[in-house]
């Protein structure tokens, strides 16, 4: 799909204050590690994740989404009455119903004429929501729209630790399906899409390519037990990480083959790439397969973990704010999600608006160091 009238004026993110290191997490897994004689340090060694963040206990995703969208609107300087579509697209939601987007919309004071809904597509939720909003803008139905999501990993982390320690029948082989759960982090991100008449930046969304292989729909499955009031009693996730990795990268390669035809971008003509953050093995295989220079990737995984649907836009927000993506750059948003689905997007980036609430310089320096060759 190609767009002529759609622009991305701003991408914003928010990061939790509470940090849990992989060393701390493994210390809580001592009963399992000692019983199976597992080497400590394996999470960081195998995945590259040093730490991940957690929102305050009891906080609902919508609480943070309100703050993230408010920051986005202040950065973009767009009047709220211009927002014609509002999508909450993270895996995590406040309740089974109504849509989390409804309460966030109310608290933000967005227009009653706004098209409001939740979109669910695993780790591709925000990109899927962005394409839906882009279609409405391209058709002239709305002037601007917002996609937001907030992922919270506390329930999954705590339930996984409890089950791994309690189940004495587990072996080194059978714990593999739970291992990906130990890399999950929390975060929040939002994207503003807008038409050609209202854009302040000229950052045109050139288009996107989607591919799916639903034969892999059982490779990653998550379940949440919800009590009255929407509170989670526990969340579990089982992932065949290796199989999911190969199916996802194969699909990404098929989608990327369309870039020269659709956008005139082939080989290493992309200047910066923002990917879903899964693990160091995933990053290596993806860039090797697509024959892309890995120095064009902006990594956040070591310090944020896998933050699900907000991982890619969070990497983009931090990379753009830090100057990793310069004006005039051709950007790639490369998302892979369980199901298995792939969405790749191309953006002609021209202008970066100053963030209303800048990321602390020490945080940006950390990510810049991470993404500087030989750092």
Helices and strands as residue ranges (DSSP letters): E 6-14, E 18-21, H 22-28, H 30-36, H 42-47, E 51-54, H 61-76, G 80-82, E 83-88, H 100-108, E 115-118, G 122-124, H 125-138, E 144-151, H 154-166, H 176-179, G 180-183, E 187-195, E 204-212, G 214-216, E 220-226, E 232-239, H 241-256, H 259-263, E 272-275, H 280-290, G 294-296, H 301-304, G 308-310, H 311-322, E 330-337, E 341-348, H 361-370
